[in-house]
Amino acid sequence: MIFLKLFYQIPFLQCSMCRAVLETGADAETAKSLNDGIVYLMIVPYLLIGIIGYIVYKQLTKN
């Protein structure tokens, strides 16, 4: 559910400092690239938790 919510709407995940810097002088493509990079970095912890959860589930159901 959380995974689908991340990609259903375009998230704007910039911190306030990053947003201020981008709004003052950067073009829209740079801001979009920064948002994409933040989303990609956010995916890694969810993947790790999912993989670990799957391994634990398989170990518990095997016994």
Summary of the structure (lengths in Angstrom):
residues: 63
radius of gyration: 17.0
end to end distance: 28.7
largest distance: 59.0
contacts: 122
relative contact order: 0.12
helix: 83%
strand: 0%
